[in-house]
Amino acid sequence: MTIVLAACFNRPYVPHVATMLQSFIASSSTPAQWYLVGDESVDAETMKQLLEFAEGGGLNVTSLRIPDELAAGFEDRPVYPRIAWFRAVLAEALPHEDRLIYLDSDVLALHDLAPLWETALREGHVFAAVAHPSYVVAPAECERLRLPPGAPVLNSGVMVMDLAAMRADGFADHIRAFATSRDRPPLRYADQDAMNVVYAGRWTQLDPVWNAMSPVVMPFVSGASWDDDAHHDPLVLERAARSPAVVHFDGASVLRPWHRRCFNPFAGLYREFRSTTPWPLDGLQERRHDALFARIPARLQAQVWHRRYLRSQRGNQ
């Protein structure tokens, strides 16, 4: 069995891709074919360096550029550059592949991904993903996406994609039509929003162990606990948080392991993996007082951050 994987990224995320690949090398025993999908900001020399690094670790890797005609119609905005839409056209960009695991660049693969590869999708579904815990999805988010209150909202950072079924279903055309529609809701997360709306009720939910997002690992960041989630059993969330197969460093800058104040318990592991790539951390991102905040216990930091976040949200209303 050979599993097929892809990651889409721009130049600033090359170090994170290398770190993710290093974690995969350390954790996986299953043969794999990787497609590294860089946009125009990733120059040939940088891509060559990334490929050589991955091949040096024993990976079978291929670089892939999305043709302009496949990317046509998708917006290129500072909030979400066109690269954010590339997942939507992978089925067309890889016509010879029938199944794919997609991983965001800001993840670590900590277990072998063969069981994820073998995930059975429900009838009529073309992809699988992990639902955000309900305690992190504000009612206004479902309202923005015009979803029923309390509907599960997927995170597209880790996906099992049935490429053959996507091509048969016209997945890329559906997502493009949504993206270009004048009647669509305002977008915040590009293709993730599109998939949540266009494929509402038609995607298979994965165990959160395959995408242990920040709210899964640290529910207290949202002022919640695992018991507060309507979509997962609390023991399932706890297992995913304590021993994730894939940990995902999503969210605000202070939740990213390249930031000094990051209190994610897997931040140190990210930094260790990255130190063995051609792009080690020269220093951690920080602002004034961040070195002091970094010494505060994680839960207290989270409380401070959460209060400031809520204050900023009220200010934006």
Summary of the structure (lengths in Angstrom):
residues: 317
radius of gyration: 19.0
end to end distance: 51.4
largest distance: 54.4
contacts: 991
relative contact order: 0.13
helix: 45%
strand: 15%
